[in-house]
Amino acid sequence: MVDASLFNCPNCNGLYHIVKVEAPPVMNEDQLTCLSCGGPLNGREGRFILKYFFIDRRSGKAKPLLARKLRRA
């Protein structure tokens, strides 16, 4: 079973496409972190592994960076 939805980082509001994939229990799992702010993200939800695909930075800190990149283009 695979389930997909949108997810906002609780720390910076960065937008992710999140996919839940059914998987067996794993003993050694790395901590996932937000690409925008470095905050922690859950790697599991019950029997599901969570896969995050970064879409957009939504925090106020990210907007000036995006504006600078657009001006350079």
C-alpha positions in Angstrom: 0.0 0.0 0.0 1.2 3.5 -0.9 -0.4 6.8 0.3 0.7 10.3 -0.8 -0.2 13.7 0.5 1.1 17.2 1.1 3.0 18.1 4.3 4.2 21.3 5.9 7.3 21.3 8.1 6.0 22.2 11.6 9.1 24.4 12.2 9.4 26.5 9.0 6.3 25.6 7.0 8.4 24.2 4.1 6.2 22.3 1.7 6.8 18.6 1.0 5.1 15.9 -1.0 5.0 13.0 1.5 4.7 9.3 0.5 3.9 6.6 3.0 5.2 3.1 2.0 4.3 0.0 3.9 7.5 -1.6 5.2 8.7 -4.2 7.8 10.1 -2.9 11.1 13.7 -1.6 10.8 16.0 -1.5 13.8 18.5 1.2 12.7 16.9 4.3 11.1 18.6 7.6 10.4 17.0 10.9 11.7 15.3 12.8 8.9 15.7 16.6 8.8 13.9 19.4 6.9 15.9 20.7 3.9 14.8 24.2 4.6 15.4 24.6 8.3 17.1 21.4 9.5 14.3 20.6 11.9 13.5 17.0 12.7 11.0 15.1 10.6 9.3 11.7 11.4 10.8 8.8 9.5 8.0 6.4 10.4 4.4 6.3 11.1 3.4 2.9 12.5 4.2 0.3 9.9 4.8 2.9 7.2 8.1 4.5 6.1 7.7 8.2 5.3 9.5 9.6 2.2 9.6 13.4 1.9 10.0 15.2 -1.5 10.8 18.9 -1.0 8.6 21.2 -3.1 8.9 24.8 -1.7 10.2 26.9 1.1 7.3 28.7 2.9 9.1 30.4 5.8 9.6 34.2 5.9 13.4 33.5 6.0 13.3 31.8 2.6 11.5 34.5 0.6 14.5 37.0 0.4 16.7 34.1 -0.8 14.2 33.3 -3.6 13.9 37.0 -4.5 17.7 37.3 -4.8 17.9 34.3 -7.0 15.1 35.6 -9.3 16.9 39.0 -9.7 20.1 37.3 -10.8 18.4 35.4 -13.6 
